[in-house]
Amino acid sequence: MESIQPLVQAIEHLGYRVTVGDVAAQAGMRVALVEHQLLQLAAASQASLQVSDRGDLVFQFPHNLQQRLRRQSWQQQLQLLGQQLWRILFYLIRISFGLGLLLSIGLFIVAIIAILLALSDSDISVGGGGDAGSSDVGSTGDSWGGDWWLWLTFDGPSGSQTEPHSLSFLEAIFSFLFGDGDPNRDREQQRWQLMGACIRRQQGAVIAEQLQPYLDRPLDSSESDLLPVLVRFDGHPRVSDSGQLVYQFPALQVTAAESDGRSRVVRSLQERLWSFSQASRGQIIGVIALGGVNLLLAALFGGLLLLPSVASLGGVVALVAGLYDFLLIYAIGFLAVPAVRWFWIQRQNQAIRCRNRDRQRWADSLRKPSAALRKKLEQLAPWQTQAKIEADNLIYSSDRDLLEQELAQDSAIAAEWQQRLMQTDPEDS
């Protein structure tokens, strides 16, 4: 913020309500630079634009301007640091949750088998036949173990291995728990692209209502939400004869592209809805089954711990008993977190649908404008213009030799004079 400190000091000295000329005179800076930096400051500090009865533009800055600028700087730094830490944390979570589920199931299975074997050896087990009980437990453990490793190494019973972009089962576990990220992570970039295309199609001059369908909320009376647009595309607010604000973007009024500017422009920004998971249906069923089995095993192990002779067992039983509270919370959370997330997604999608409907309604109002809006649209004409740079308009090009360009210019001048002479009446000569 050092480069704009003279500007900030001038604004503070002038009482926070300034024009471009006020600040330029106070700070001794170029008018064009002051206008551009004032727009940046106004956008950063949420200042407002005012229009006098003579049509002059006034910037009304908040009295805590310095604090707002420092707070925004710290917020940007913290946001960048948070993004970096989240990427690391996201990677660790993505790896750990699938393996953690399988480890939890494995620990419970081994501990339960050890308990049943100990009970069988001490003739405490019910139903007789210690060998038969041990054999049953062993076969059950082998069967389950084989199934779990099959789930781990393959994509589940849906046969999704043949799909080129399907998730692995460990990825499906993470997707089931935490989803697949914001589907509108590119929303801001898309917003700027749509706004740029709209301004270009309107020949570089628009009113606020034409940019409204790309915003997230209705514009207030000061139209301060459009300040970031002016900063990004180097726009300038103008005042029409009737006192209405018109936003002109000179840089977008010159083009060298082959397109004639009549290509279709998306009339409103439409956000994508959140999805619960990109995992296949079979994978989701498999993950829910694993979560359910883990919860059942946790309940079974907890019930076995209530037996008097089990509390004295050591080894893996003592290890799992020490971790039991954590493992039980994990087993419950494994099914509770996706359930909570599902309700959260429903609320998010409801808000997205409302914003999309509002933007569509604002866009529809431009197709069938009211009398007042039509009058505002008609006032754009004096500022709308489009200049296209053709190859014939060039007087210099870095890919052509300078002598060649001078000869081409001389030839063009000679041809022009020859054409004028041919059009001259012989009697006048």
C-alpha positions in Angstrom: 0.0 0.0 0.0 3.1 2.3 0.0 2.6 3.5 -3.5 -0.8 4.9 -2.8 0.0 6.5 0.6 0.2 10.0 -1.0 -3.3 9.4 -2.4 -4.6 8.3 1.0 -3.0 11.2 2.8 -4.6 13.6 0.3 -8.0 12.0 0.9 -7.6 12.3 4.6 -6.5 15.9 4.4 -9.5 16.8 2.2 -12.0 15.2 4.6 -12.7 11.9 2.8 -15.1 13.5 0.3 -13.2 14.3 -2.8 -13.1 14.6 -6.6 -10.4 13.5 -9.0 -9.3 17.1 -9.3 -9.2 17.6 -5.5 -6.8 14.7 -5.0 -4.7 15.5 -8.1 -4.1 19.1 -6.9 -3.5 18.1 -3.3 -1.1 15.2 -4.1 0.5 16.8 -7.2 -0.2 13.7 -9.2 -1.3 13.1 -12.8 -5.0 13.3 -13.2 -5.2 10.0 -15.2 -3.2 8.2 -12.5 -5.3 9.7 -9.7 -8.6 8.6 -11.4 -7.4 5.0 -11.8 -6.0 4.8 -8.2 -9.2 6.4 -6.7 -11.2 3.6 -8.3 -8.9 1.0 -6.8 -9.2 2.6 -3.4 -12.9 3.0 -3.6 -13.3 -0.7 -4.5 -10.9 -1.8 -1.7 -12.5 0.4 1.0 -16.2 0.1 -0.2 -16.5 3.8 -0.8 -19.5 5.2 -2.7 -19.9 7.3 -5.8 -22.0 10.5 -5.7 -23.2 12.7 -8.5 -23.7 16.5 -8.1 -26.5 18.5 -9.7 -23.9 19.6 -12.3 -23.0 16.1 -13.2 -19.7 16.0 -11.3 -18.5 12.8 -9.7 -17.6 12.7 -6.0 -15.9 9.8 -4.1 -17.2 9.4 -0.5 -14.5 7.4 1.4 -15.1 6.0 4.9 -13.3 7.8 7.8 -11.5 4.6 8.8 -9.9 4.3 5.4 -6.4 3.4 6.7 -7.8 0.6 9.0 -9.9 -0.8 6.2 -6.9 -1.0 3.9 -4.7 -2.6 6.5 -7.4 -5.1 7.4 -7.8 -6.0 3.7 -4.0 -6.5 3.3 -3.9 -8.9 6.4 -7.0 -10.7 5.1 -5.3 -11.4 1.8 -2.2 -12.7 3.4 -4.1 -14.9 5.8 -6.2 -16.1 2.9 -3.1 -17.1 0.9 -1.5 -18.8 4.0 -4.8 -20.6 4.7 -5.0 -21.9 1.1 -1.4 -23.3 1.3 -2.1 -25.0 4.6 -5.4 -26.4 3.4 -3.7 -28.0 0.4 -1.3 -29.9 2.7 -4.1 -30.8 5.1 -6.4 -31.9 2.3 -3.7 -34.3 1.0 -3.2 -35.9 4.4 -6.9 -36.3 5.0 -7.4 -37.8 1.5 -4.9 -40.5 2.3 -5.8 -41.1 5.9 -9.5 -41.6 6.0 -9.8 -44.6 3.7 -6.8 -46.3 5.4 -8.1 -45.3 8.8 -11.5 -47.0 8.2 -9.8 -50.3 7.1 -7.4 -50.1 10.0 -10.3 -49.6 12.5 -12.1 -52.6 11.0 -8.9 -54.7 11.1 -8.2 -53.8 14.8 -11.7 -54.7 15.8 -11.7 -58.0 13.9 -8.3 -59.1 15.4 -9.3 -58.0 18.9 -12.7 -59.8 18.7 -11.0 -63.0 17.4 -8.5 -62.8 20.2 -11.3 -62.4 22.8 -13.3 -65.3 21.3 -10.2 -67.5 21.3 -9.4 -66.7 24.9 -13.0 -67.4 25.9 -12.9 -70.7 24.0 -9.7 -71.8 25.6 -11.1 -71.1 29.1 -14.4 -73.0 28.3 -16.4 -69.9 28.9 -17.9 -69.7 25.4 -21.5 -70.7 25.0 -22.6 -73.4 22.6 -19.7 -75.9 23.3 -17.0 -77.1 21.0 -14.1 -74.8 21.5 -12.4 -76.0 18.3 -15.6 -75.5 16.3 -16.0 -72.0 17.7 -12.4 -71.2 16.9 -12.7 -72.6 13.4 -15.9 -70.6 12.8 -14.2 -67.4 13.9 -11.2 -68.0 11.8 -13.2 -68.7 8.7 -15.2 -65.6 9.3 -12.2 -63.5 9.7 -10.6 -64.9 6.5 -13.8 -64.4 4.6 -14.2 -60.8 5.7 -10.5 -60.1 5.3 -10.6 -61.2 1.7 -13.6 -59.0 1.0 -12.0 -55.9 2.6 -8.8 -56.2 0.6 -10.9 -56.7 -2.5 -12.7 -53.5 -1.8 -9.4 -51.7 -1.1 -7.7 -52.7 -4.3 -10.7 -52.5 -6.7 -13.4 -50.0 -7.4 -16.2 -51.9 -5.8 -18.9 -54.3 -7.0 -20.3 -51.9 -9.7 -17.6 -53.0 -12.2 -16.4 -49.4 -12.6 -12.8 -50.5 -13.3 -13.6 -50.2 -17.0 -14.5 -46.6 -16.7 -11.4 -44.5 -17.6 -12.0 -41.7 -15.0 -13.6 -43.6 -12.2 -12.5 -43.1 -8.6 -10.5 -45.8 -6.8 -12.2 -47.1 -3.7 -10.0 -45.2 -1.3 -10.8 -42.0 -3.3 -14.5 -42.9 -3.1 -14.3 -43.2 0.7 -12.9 -39.6 0.8 -15.5 -38.4 -1.7 -18.3 -40.0 0.4 -17.1 -38.3 3.5 -16.1 -34.8 2.3 -17.4 -34.5 -1.3 -15.4 -33.4 -4.3 -14.9 -29.7 -3.7 -16.8 -26.5 -4.7 -18.3 -27.0 -8.2 -18.1 -23.2 -8.7 -14.5 -22.7 -7.7 -14.0 -20.9 -11.1 -17.0 -18.6 -10.5 -15.1 -15.4 -10.2 -13.1 -16.0 -13.4 -16.3 -16.9 -15.2 -18.0 -13.8 -13.9 -15.2 -11.5 -15.3 -15.3 -13.3 -18.7 -19.0 -12.9 -19.0 -18.8 -9.2 -17.9 -16.0 -8.5 -20.4 -18.0 -10.2 -23.2 -21.1 -8.2 -22.3 -19.3 -4.9 -22.3 -17.6 -5.6 -25.6 -20.9 -6.5 -27.2 -22.4 -3.3 -25.9 -19.6 -1.4 -27.6 -17.8 -0.5 -24.4 -20.6 1.4 -22.6 -23.1 -0.1 -20.2 -25.5 0.8 -17.4 -25.6 -1.0 -14.1 -28.6 -3.0 -15.0 -26.8 -4.7 -17.9 -24.1 -6.0 -15.5 -26.6 -6.9 -12.8 -27.2 -10.5 -14.1 -23.6 -11.4 -13.4 -23.6 -10.3 -9.7 -24.7 -12.2 -6.6 -27.0 -9.6 -5.1 -29.1 -6.6 -6.1 -27.3 -3.3 -6.6 -27.7 -0.6 -4.0 -28.4 3.0 -4.9 -24.7 3.9 -5.0 -23.9 1.1 -7.4 -20.7 0.5 -5.4 -20.6 -3.2 -6.4 -19.5 -2.1 -9.9 -16.3 -0.4 -8.7 -14.3 -3.7 -9.0 -15.5 -3.9 -12.6 -14.2 -0.4 -13.3 -10.9 -1.2 -11.8 -10.4 -4.5 -13.7 -11.4 -3.2 -17.2 -10.2 0.4 -16.7 -13.7 1.9 -16.9 -14.8 5.4 -16.2 -18.2 6.5 -14.8 -19.9 9.1 -17.0 -23.1 11.1 -16.3 -25.8 11.4 -18.9 -27.8 14.5 -19.6 -30.5 13.3 -17.2 -28.1 12.5 -14.4 -27.9 8.8 -14.9 -24.5 6.9 -14.5 -23.1 5.3 -17.6 -20.0 3.2 -17.4 -17.6 3.5 -20.3 -14.6 1.2 -21.0 -12.4 2.8 -23.7 -10.0 -0.2 -23.8 -12.8 -2.5 -24.8 -13.9 -0.2 -27.6 -10.9 -1.0 -29.8 -10.5 -4.4 -31.3 -8.2 -6.2 -33.8 -10.0 -9.5 -33.6 -11.6 -11.2 -36.6 -14.9 -11.6 -34.8 -17.4 -8.9 -35.5 -18.6 -8.8 -31.8 -21.9 -10.3 -32.6 -21.2 -13.7 -31.1 -23.7 -15.0 -28.6 -23.2 -13.7 -25.0 -24.4 -15.6 -22.0 -27.1 -13.4 -20.6 -26.6 -14.3 -16.9 -24.2 -16.1 -14.6 -25.5 -19.5 -13.6 -23.9 -21.4 -10.8 -23.6 -25.2 -10.8 -25.3 -27.2 -8.1 -23.3 -29.1 -5.5 -23.2 -32.9 -5.9 -23.0 -35.3 -2.9 -20.2 -37.4 -4.4 -18.7 -38.3 -7.7 -18.3 -41.9 -6.6 -20.4 -44.5 -8.4 -23.5 -45.9 -6.8 -21.8 -49.2 -6.1 -18.9 -47.6 -4.4 -21.2 -45.5 -2.2 -23.1 -48.7 -1.2 -19.8 -50.3 -0.4 -18.5 -47.4 1.7 -21.8 -47.3 3.6 -21.5 -51.1 4.2 -18.0 -50.7 5.5 -19.1 -47.9 7.8 -22.0 -50.0 9.0 -19.7 -53.0 9.6 -17.2 -50.8 11.5 -20.0 -49.5 13.7 -21.3 -53.0 14.4 -17.8 -54.3 15.2 -17.4 -51.3 17.6 -20.6 -52.2 19.3 -19.7 -55.9 19.5 -16.3 -55.2 21.0 -17.9 -52.8 23.5 -20.3 -55.5 24.6 -17.4 -58.1 25.0 -15.5 -55.6 27.1 -18.3 -55.9 29.7 -17.4 -59.5 30.4 -15.4 -59.8 33.6 -12.6 -62.0 32.2 -12.0 -59.8 29.1 -10.8 -56.8 31.1 -7.7 -58.7 32.1 -6.6 -59.6 28.6 -3.5 -57.9 27.2 -2.0 -57.6 23.8 -4.2 -56.3 21.0 -7.3 -56.5 23.2 -5.8 -54.0 25.6 -4.6 -51.8 22.8 -8.1 -51.6 21.2 -9.7 -51.2 24.6 -7.4 -48.2 25.2 -8.4 -46.7 21.8 -12.0 -47.7 22.1 -13.5 -44.3 22.8 -11.7 -42.8 19.8 -12.6 -45.7 17.5 -16.2 -45.5 18.6 -16.4 -41.8 17.9 -14.7 -42.4 14.5 -17.2 -45.2 13.6 -20.2 -42.9 14.5 -18.7 -39.9 12.7 -18.0 -41.9 9.6 -21.7 -42.1 9.0 -22.8 -38.9 10.7 -20.5 -36.5 8.8 -21.9 -37.5 5.3 -25.4 -37.2 6.7 -24.8 -33.7 8.0 -23.1 -32.8 4.7 -26.1 -34.0 2.7 -28.4 -31.6 4.6 -25.8 -28.8 4.2 -25.7 -29.4 0.4 -29.5 -29.1 0.2 -29.3 -25.7 1.8 -26.4 -24.6 -0.5 -28.3 -25.7 -3.6 -31.4 -23.9 -2.5 -29.4 -20.7 -2.2 -27.8 -21.3 -5.6 -31.2 -21.8 -7.2 -32.4 -18.6 -5.7 -29.4 -16.6 -7.0 -29.7 -18.2 -10.4 -33.4 -17.3 -10.5 -32.7 -13.8 -9.5 -30.0 -13.4 -12.2 -32.3 -14.9 -14.8 -35.1 -12.5 -13.8 -32.7 -9.5 -14.1 -31.6 -10.8 -17.5 -35.2 -11.2 -18.6 -36.0 -7.6 -17.6 -33.4 -6.4 -20.1 -35.1 -8.3 -22.9 -38.4 -6.7 -22.1 -37.4 -3.4 -20.4 -39.7 -1.1 -18.7 -40.2 2.5 -19.8 -37.7 3.8 -17.3 -35.1 1.2 -18.2 -35.6 1.7 -21.9 -34.9 5.4 -21.4 -31.7 4.6 -19.6 -30.6 2.2 -22.4 -31.3 4.9 -25.0 -28.9 7.2 -23.2 -25.9 4.9 -23.9 -25.7 5.9 -27.6 -23.3 8.9 -27.2 -20.7 6.7 -25.4 -21.0 3.5 -27.5 -18.4 3.1 -30.2 -16.4 0.3 -31.7 -13.1 0.8 -33.6 -11.6 -2.1 -35.4 -7.9 -2.0 -36.4 -7.6 -3.4 -39.9 -4.3 -4.3 -41.7 -4.9 -1.3 -44.0 -4.8 1.1 -41.0 -1.3 0.1 -39.9 1.5 2.6 -40.3 4.1 0.4 -38.5 4.5 -3.3 -37.8 7.5 -4.9 -36.1 7.4 -7.8 -38.4 8.1 -5.7 -41.5 11.2 -3.9 -42.6 11.2 -0.2 -42.0 12.2 0.6 -45.6 9.5 -1.7 -46.9 7.0 0.2 -44.8 8.1 3.6 -46.0 7.9 2.4 -49.6 4.4 1.1 -48.9 3.4 4.4 -47.4 4.8 6.3 -50.4 3.0 4.0 -52.8 -0.3 4.5 -50.9 0.1 8.3 -51.0 0.9 8.2 -54.7 -2.1 6.0 -55.4 -4.3 8.4 -53.5 -3.1 11.4 -55.5 -3.5 9.5 -58.7 -7.1 8.7 -57.8 -7.8 12.3 -57.0 -6.4 13.5 -60.4 -8.5 10.9 -62.2 -11.6 12.3 -60.5 -10.8 15.9 -61.3 -12.8 17.5 -64.1 -10.7 18.0 -67.2 -12.2 21.5 -67.8 -11.1 22.6 -64.3 -7.6 21.5 -65.0 
